[in-house]
Amino acid sequence: MKLRKTLPLILLGLISLAASAQDNYLVPKSYYLHKGSKLEVYLVAGEQFKDVDEYKYDASKTTKFMLYDDGKKINLMTAAKDSASPVVNTIANNSGMIMVEMTRKIPPTPIEHDTYAKYLNDEGLVKLAETVTNSNQSSFREKKVCYMKTLVMVDKASGDDYDKPLGQEFEIVLKKNPYKLNYGDDLTGVLYYKGKPLKDASIDLLLKTEKGNVYPDRVTTDAKGEFSLTVTREGVYLIRSVRTVASTSNDADFETIQAAYTFLFNSANTRTSDFKSFGLSDRN
């Protein structure tokens, strides 16, 4: 393992990580369900796991939308309706782990010169940031693809859908079930790009506690594309990575792909933890 971090280590000095990046991610209303209860998942966006905006379902921007339950694959696009909120509203029919994934394409969007230069610097893309800084363009067009996952437990932490690659172009895969962890345990994951482990890539680890505090950290994948964190606090975890390159098409200046994975760590696996508990929404 090339680099391992304990999360959280410190808050001060790290708050600027990904500060300009508008992450898209999936957030269940509750991460702990009982068989037969309602599963509701929202599509949200925000910076630094804060300033949350909700998006309604948009078929024109969605290229993949799946639910994995007890080994079964359910294509959610066949039943999803435009402008639906939450984007998932179904019944948890089986005990065990449920995985929801979505791929969302965002068309070229203009971003102001200084804002985009700061974003690239925050992501550690120094050369691209210098290119933008030295340019006389007032704004830059970025098109983006977001690959999102969220993991929910229904009664018990059984099943292994969490550790299988789902074929996303840019994908985070966990090697351990986070709902089986105890304090001080290590959680290891792998970052894949086009089906192969991606080495020397930045991974941001963002933890939001029940009081709404966010503890960010950043690690780098090793030669096997692996990263690791030690769970030391209860809360909602967002693991994310971003890859930005100069565009070769005429409709954008830059192209970004983002991987985002959310889950909740609670040592007892018993508390009902919802949007409101973690400051992600005013919903009850």
Disulfide bonds with the S-S distance in Angstrom:
none
